[in-house]
Amino acid sequence: MPDNPPVKTLADLLRASVWTRSLGPGELARVEKETHVRELPVGVPVCRKGEVVEHWIGVIDGLVKMTSVSPEGKTTTFTGVTSGGWFGEGSLLRDKFRKYDVVTLRDSLVAYMPSATFNWLLDSNIGFNR
């Protein structure tokens, strides 16, 4: 299996993402223009349970974990997402509020695609929405 090149920038993340293969140059340029990037140190929330869902989130570089704390204080970790991964599409499609917390496990570079951009792709690109 060939090694994947390292993901260090938003452009790298987009090139490495399978879902971008169906996008035309103009669509890809719009996604890159409208997606913003944040550098987050270890231990910082990427998003929080109860927040309004406003972004599809990609990890350009780093590691984050998705967790939930029960009313009794028990923590459940759902998954870890590392460089190249995206998450939160389910929340964008069906939920108004996040149902989990996501926190960085190491310094991370995170991409936030606005829900308007995500929904535009769903509505305009059959390859993306399938």
Secondary structure, DSSP 8 states (H G I E B T S, - for coil): --------SHHHHHHH-GGGGG--HHHHHHHHHH-EEEEE-TT-EEE-TTSB--EEEEEEEEEEEEEEE-TTS-EEEEEEEETT-EE-HHHHHH-SB--SEEEEEEEEEEEEEEHHHHHHHHHH-HHHH-
